[in-house]
Amino acid sequence: MPSRASSRLALATVTGLALVLSGCAGGAASAPDATAATHDVAHARGTTTVTDAPQRVVTLEPLELDTAVAVGITPVGTAVANMVSGVPSYLGVEGVAPVGTVSEPDLEAIAALQPDLILGTESRHSALYDQLSAIAPTVFIATQADPWRDNAALIGEALGREDEVKKAVDAVDTRCDEIEAAHQLAGKTAEMIRPRDETTLSLYGRVSFAGSLLECVGYTIPDHEWKDGLQADISPENIASATADAVFVTTTDVTDRSTIPAAIVQNAAAFPVVTLVDNSTWVAGVGPKGAQSVLDDIETFLASAK
C-alpha cells in the first residue's frame, strides 16, 4: 500500500502536470481562452465559464459520451465501464482514448489530452472536481440517477449544442409515440431484469434509463420496492414477482441463451417469452443514441411477437 507521502507526491505531480498543460498558474487553468466566445453554465458544483465550441472534450459518464456523439462531437477521451471493453461499439466512433474507468478516472491521462472541457458527475467524481478544474473548465451533472433527458439538456448547454441535443431527445420521444401508436401497448406490462450474481437479480424501474423507455412506448412497469425508483433487487426464489407481458434480460452476449438466469429457465411456464438485450445499451448506453438502440430492440421484439 502506498505511503501517505507517496500519495501526496502523486497528487502534486498530477496537479503540476495539469497546470503546465493549461499554460496557467495558481489554479487558473479553468479559465478558457480569452479570445474564444464563452458562456456560463450553472451545474452541480456552481457556475463555470466554458467555450462556446469546445474542440477537445473529455467525458467521465456514459451519458456525456453518448450525448456528445449524438450531436456530432467525438470526445478526445472518455472514462469507460472497464478497460477491457473500452468505448462502447454501438456509438460507432473511433479515436476516443480511454482515461481510466467511470469510477476511477485517470487524472494524468486526462491532463495529457489537453482538454478544453471536462464533463463529470458530482455523485461519482466529487472528490476530483478541484483537480479536474485545474486541468480544464469542468461541468458536473448532479447524479447519473437523475432523469436522463434533464442531464442531456445540461450536457448540451455545456457543449454549446442545446438545440441539437433537444432535437436528438425529441426524436427519441417521437419514435416512442410512433411505437405506442403502432402496437397499442396500454395495459401491457414489461420487466427489465439484470442478473447480478447467483443470488441477486435487479429489476429496473420507470426512473431508470431503459425503464423510462419501456414506459415511453406505452408499457407499464409493475410496482416493486424501488430504490429511488431506479431498481429493486430480488432473490431467484422470488422470480415469480418479475413476470410480465414482456420480459427483457440483460447480458453481454444476446446470442447466448445460457445467460438467462436459471430461476427463469426453471419457471418457463411463467416466462414463456424472454428477450435477451445488451448490457452496453440497456444499462450503460444512456443517452439519445443508446435510447434509439433500445427502441430498436423493443421494435424487434414487438415485430416477432405478432
N, C-alpha and C positions, 0 to 999 in steps of 0.2 A: 504494500500500500504506500503511495507517495507520502512524503512528509509534508507538514504544513508549509515549510519553507519552499519546497519544490513546487507545491501548488500555487503559492503566491508568485513564484518566479514565472511559472507558465502563464498565469493570468496577466502578469506585467508584459510578457513577451507578446501575447495576443493583442493587448491594448496598444502597445507600442507599434506593432505592425499596422493596426488599423489607422493610427494617426499618421503614420508615414504614407500609407496608400492614399489617404484622403488629402494629403498636402496641407493639413491644418495642424494646429497645436492647441493644447489646453482644452481638449474636449469639444472643439468647434467643428468637428467633422460632419455633424448633422446639417450644417448649412449648405444648401445647394449652390451650384454655380451661379454667381451673382449676375451673369449675363443671360441666363435662361429664364424664360417665363415660368412663374411658380404659382401655386395655390396652397391654401392651408387646409389640412384635413383634421377634423376632430375625431378622435378614436379612443380606444380603451385606456391609453396612457396620457391623454391630453391632446394637444394640438401640434401637428408637425407640418412644416413647410416643405413641400415636395415639388419637383419639377413637373411641368405640365405634360411632358412627353418623355418619361423615363426610358432609357435605352438599355440599361443593364440591371435587370430586376432579379432579386433572389427571393424565393418563396419558401416558407417553412411549414406550410399547411397544405394538404391536398386540395382544398377548396380554392386556395390562392393560385396554385399552379393551374388547375383546371380552368378557372375564370380567366386568367391571363391568356392562356392558349385559345380559349373560346373567342377572344376578341383580337386575335392575331398577334399577340405578344409571346415570343418564346423566351422564357427566363434564361439567364446565363447559368443559374444554379438553383437547385431545389433540395430541400430535405426530403428523404424518401422513407417509405414504410420500413424497409430494411435494405441493406446494402447488396443483398443477393438479387432481389427482384428489380431494384433500380427504379427508373422512371416508368410509370405505367404505360404499357404499349397502346392502350386504347386511345391515348392522346395523339398518337401519330406524329410526334416531334422527335427531332434528333439534336444532339449537341448541347443538351442540358446537363450540366455537371452535378453529380450528387454532392451535397455538402453535409454529410452526416445523416442522421435519422431524424424523423419528426420529433421524437422525444429527446434526442441528444444532438442538436446541430453542431457542426464543426466550425468554430469561430475563425480559425486560421484559414480554412478553405473558403469561407465566405469573404474574408478580407482580401484574399488573393485574387478574387474575381473582380475587385474594384466596382462594386455595385453602386448605382445611383438611387436605388430604392430597395428596402428590405420589408417584406410583409411577414408578420408572425402572429402569434396568438397569446393573449395575456394568460389564459389558463394553463398553457403549456410552457411558455417561454418568459414568464415574468422576470425571473432572476437574471435573464440575459439582456434585458432591454437596454440598460445603460451601455453595455459593451457593444451591442449591435448599433445603437445610435452613434457611437464613436466611429463606426465604420461608414455609415450612410444614413440618410433620413429613414426612419423606421416607423411603420404604421402597424398597430395591433388590432385585430378583431378581438372581441372580449373572450369568446369561447367557441370552440368547434361545435358545441351542443346547441347554439342558438339557431333559429331558423336560417337555412342556408341561403334563401333568397335575400334576406336582410344583410347577411355577411357579404354576399356577392356584390350588393349595391355599394357597400363601403369600399370594397376592393376596387370596384370600378371608379369610384371617386379618387382613390389614391393613384390609380393608373392614368387618370385623365381620360377615361373611357366610359363615363357614366352612361351615355346614351347607348353605346354598343352593348354594354352589359345588360341594360334594361331590355334591349331588343332580344338578346340571347335568352334571358329568363322568360320574357313574354312568349317566345317561340316554344318554350317548354310547356307553358300553361295552355297555349293554343292547341298544341298537339294532345295534351291531356283531354281537352274538351272534345276534340275530334274522336279520340278513342272511346270516351264515355258515350258520345252520341252514336257511334257505330255498334257498340256492344251492350248498351243498356245494363250497366253493372250495378245499378241501385238495388240495395238489398243483398248483394253478394258480399261475402267476407273473404279476406285474404290474410295470410300469415307469412312473415319472413322469419326464417329460423336460421340462426348461425351456430353451428356446433363449436363449442369452445374446447371441451375435452370429454373424457368418458363420463363425467359426472354432471356436466353443465351444458345446457342449451340456452341460447339467448333469443328471445323474441323481440322484434323491433317495432316500436310504436309509431303513432302518427306524427310525432315531432321529429323522428329520425329522418334522414335523407330519403332512403328508399321507402320508408313508411309513408312519408308525405306524398310521394309519387303514386303509391298504390291508392291512396285516398283521392289524389288529384284526378285519377282516371275513373273514380266512382266506387271503388271498393270501400268497405268498412272494415277496419281492424278491430277485432274483438277486444273487450276490456280485459286488462290484466293489472297486476300491482306494479305499475311502471315506476322506474327511477327517473324522475324529471320528464316523464312522458317518452323517454328515449327507448328504454329496453326493460325487459323483465326476464330474469333468469329462472329456469325450471330444471328439475332433475329429469332424467329419462323416464322415471317411474310416473311422472305427471304429464307425459307426452299427449295424453288424450285431451288436455286443455288447449292444445295448439291445433286442433282440427279446424278446417275452414274450406270454403269452396275452392280456393286457390292456395296452394302451399308452395312457397319458394324456399329452397335450402341453399345457402351459400357454400361455395367450395373453391378450391384453387384450380380444379380441372373439371369443367362441366361435362366432359365425356366419360368421367369415371363414376359410374353408379355406385361403386363400393364406398364412396364418400358419404352416401346417405346414412345418417345415424341408424344404428341397429334398432333403437327403440321405435323408429318409424317403420323400418322394414318388418319388424315383428308385429306391427299393428297395421298391416296392409289394408285390412277392411276399412279402417278409419281414415286411411290416407291412400285412396285409390290412384290419385294422380299427384306426383311430386316432381317439381321442376327444379333442376339444378341451375344456379346462376352464379356469376363470377364475383368473388370477393372484391376484386380490384375495382369494380364499378358499383356494385350494390352497397358495399360497406365503405370503401376508401375513395371511390370515384366521385366525390362530392363536387358538384358544380354543373354548369349548363351542359358541357359535353358528356359528363357522366350521366346526367339525367336523361339525355337523349338515348344513350346506350341502354339504360334501364327500361326506358319506354319501348325500345326495340324488342327487348326480351319479353315484356308484357304483351306486346302485339303478337309476337311469335307464338306465345302460349295460347292466346285467345284464338288465333287462327287455327291452331292444331286442335283446340277443344271443340270446334264447330262440328 
